[in-house]
């Protein structure tokens, strides 16, 4: 009788895990970790140079000027990884907050997040290149993009392991990893903002124009995104 009871409890626990941590989520995490490992094996050390470039403007400028085919491949791989990882981070926030845009859930919600992150990433890329072309400052705009996209790469690399712990822990431990992930994300965004001002100072960009840029191309899209999400939730 006791064996049967244990078996029933084990089955109930398995069903709960499958509801909150479905198989597609485990597979996605596994694939992303494998993707990151593949980038690490193929390109060598990626975390330390990326972290160094986030805290050192000189290192970032040197990597940007490298402009080698191998460096571009590594950057594009990490940008792709960021999109998939950021979609997962947003999904984590959505299920913990009970949000379901357009009534989507599970894998469909994750795919929606991927499309949203990719659209924002590519949209910013296009707008910045068009602005650089119009003002005949395309080199400056591209270097600025590279300096800010460094922090996108860090978000993808650092927050994926934290997401893994958030999804597969419970109670106080889960809450702790959630707060760590939120604090890490907030810190990375602050460092990205600081890098923007450092870049404007180093490249002789007026603080006034930098403020206009932040309002037009950084703050405005976030406000519009917030109002859009507010309207569909």
C-alpha positions in Angstrom: 0.0 0.0 0.0 2.8 2.4 0.9 4.6 1.6 -2.3 1.4 2.4 -4.3 1.1 5.7 -2.4 4.7 6.6 -3.1 4.1 5.8 -6.8 1.0 8.0 -6.9 2.8 10.9 -5.2 5.7 10.5 -7.6 3.3 10.6 -10.6 1.6 13.7 -9.3 5.0 15.5 -8.8 6.0 14.5 -12.4 2.8 16.0 -13.8 3.3 19.2 -11.9 6.9 19.5 -13.2 5.6 18.8 -16.8 3.0 21.6 -16.4 5.4 24.2 -15.0 8.6 23.0 -16.8 7.3 21.4 -20.0 9.5 19.2 -22.2 10.0 22.0 -24.8 11.5 24.3 -22.1 14.0 21.7 -21.1 14.9 21.0 -24.7 15.3 24.7 -25.4 17.6 25.2 -22.4 19.6 22.2 -23.4 20.0 23.4 -27.0 20.9 26.9 -25.9 23.6 25.6 -23.5 24.9 23.4 -26.3 24.9 26.4 -28.6 26.9 28.5 -26.1 29.3 25.6 -25.5 29.8 25.3 -29.3 30.6 29.0 -29.6 33.1 28.6 -26.7 34.8 25.6 -28.4 34.9 27.1 -31.8 35.9 30.7 -31.0 37.8 30.1 -27.7 37.3 32.3 -24.7 34.3 34.6 -25.2 33.3 35.6 -21.7 36.4 37.4 -20.5 36.9 39.6 -23.6 33.2 40.4 -23.6 33.3 41.4 -19.9 36.6 43.3 -20.4 35.0 45.3 -23.3 32.0 46.1 -21.1 34.2 47.8 -18.5 37.0 49.1 -20.7 36.2 51.5 -23.6 39.7 50.9 -25.0 39.2 47.2 -25.2 35.8 47.7 -26.9 37.4 50.1 -29.4 40.2 47.7 -30.2 37.8 44.8 -30.8 35.6 47.1 -33.0 38.6 48.1 -35.1 39.6 44.4 -35.4 36.8 44.0 -38.0 38.1 40.5 -38.9 35.8 37.9 -40.4 36.2 35.6 -37.3 35.3 38.5 -35.0 32.2 39.3 -37.0 31.2 35.6 -36.9 31.6 35.5 -33.2 29.6 38.7 -32.7 26.8 37.5 -34.9 26.7 34.1 -33.1 26.4 35.9 -29.7 23.8 38.3 -31.0 21.7 35.3 -32.2 22.3 33.6 -28.8 21.1 36.8 -27.1 17.8 36.8 -29.0 17.0 33.3 -28.0 18.2 33.8 -24.4 16.3 37.1 -24.0 13.1 35.5 -25.3 13.5 32.9 -22.6 14.2 35.5 -19.9 11.0 37.4 -20.9 9.1 34.1 -20.9 10.3 33.5 -17.3 9.1 37.0 -16.3 5.7 36.4 -18.0 4.9 33.1 -16.3 6.0 34.3 -12.9 3.8 37.4 -13.4 0.9 35.5 -14.9 1.0 37.5 -18.2 -0.3 36.0 -21.4 -0.1 38.5 -24.4 -2.8 37.7 -26.9 -3.7 34.6 -24.9 -0.5 32.9 -25.9 1.2 30.4 -23.6 3.9 27.8 -23.5 6.0 27.4 -26.7 3.9 29.8 -28.7 4.5 32.5 -26.1 8.2 31.9 -26.3 8.1 32.1 -30.1 6.2 35.4 -29.8 9.0 36.7 -27.5 11.6 35.6 -30.0 9.9 37.6 -32.8 9.5 40.6 -30.5 13.2 40.7 -29.4 14.4 40.1 -32.9 12.2 42.9 -34.3 13.5 45.3 -31.6 17.1 44.3 -32.2 16.9 44.5 -36.0 14.7 47.7 -35.9 17.3 49.5 -33.8 20.0 48.3 -36.1 18.2 49.7 -39.2 17.3 53.0 -37.6 20.8 53.6 -36.3 22.3 52.9 -39.8 19.8 55.1 -41.5 20.4 57.9 -39.0 24.2 57.5 -39.5 23.7 57.7 -43.3 21.5 60.8 -43.1 23.9 62.6 -40.8 27.0 61.3 -42.7 28.2 59.8 -39.4 27.7 56.1 -40.1 31.1 55.1 -38.6 30.2 56.8 -35.3 26.7 55.3 -35.2 28.0 51.8 -36.0 30.7 52.1 -33.3 28.1 53.3 -30.8 25.9 50.3 -31.7 28.8 47.9 -31.2 29.5 49.4 -27.8 25.9 49.1 -26.6 25.4 45.6 -28.2 28.3 44.4 -26.0 25.8 44.4 -23.1 23.3 42.5 -25.2 25.9 39.7 -25.4 26.5 39.8 -21.7 22.7 39.6 -21.0 22.6 36.4 -23.1 25.6 34.8 -21.6 25.1 35.6 -17.9 21.3 35.4 -17.5 20.8 32.0 -19.2 22.3 30.0 -16.3 20.3 32.1 -13.9 17.1 31.3 -15.9 17.9 27.6 -15.6 18.1 27.9 -11.8 14.9 29.9 -11.7 12.9 27.4 -13.7 14.2 24.3 -11.9 14.2 25.4 -8.2 11.4 26.2 -5.8 10.6 28.3 -2.8 13.2 30.6 -1.3 15.9 29.3 -3.6 13.9 30.2 -6.7 13.1 33.7 -5.2 16.8 34.2 -4.6 17.7 33.4 -8.2 14.9 35.6 -9.5 16.2 38.6 -7.5 19.8 37.9 -8.6 18.7 37.8 -12.3 16.7 41.0 -11.9 19.6 42.7 -10.1 22.1 41.5 -12.8 19.8 42.7 -15.6 19.4 46.1 -14.0 23.2 46.5 -13.4 23.9 45.6 -17.1 21.4 48.2 -18.3 23.0 50.8 -16.1 26.4 50.0 -17.4 25.1 50.2 -20.9 23.7 53.7 -20.2 27.0 54.8 -18.7 28.9 53.4 -21.7 26.7 55.6 -24.0 27.8 58.7 -22.2 31.4 57.6 -22.1 31.3 57.0 -25.8 29.8 60.4 -26.5 32.5 62.1 -24.4 35.4 60.1 -26.0 34.1 60.7 -29.6 33.2 64.4 -29.0 29.5 64.0 -29.3 27.5 66.8 -27.7 25.8 65.9 -24.5 22.7 67.7 -25.8 22.6 65.5 -28.9 23.3 62.4 -26.8 20.3 63.4 -24.6 18.1 63.8 -27.7 19.3 60.4 -29.0 18.4 58.7 -25.7 14.9 60.2 -25.8 14.3 59.4 -29.4 15.9 56.0 -29.9 16.2 54.5 -26.5 13.4 55.8 -24.2 10.6 56.3 -26.8 10.6 52.7 -28.1 10.5 51.4 -24.5 7.5 53.7 -23.7 5.7 52.7 -26.9 6.4 49.0 -26.1 5.1 49.5 -22.6 1.9 51.2 -23.8 1.4 48.4 -26.4 1.8 45.7 -23.8 -0.5 47.6 -21.5 -3.1 47.6 -24.2 -3.0 43.8 -24.9 -2.8 42.5 -21.4 
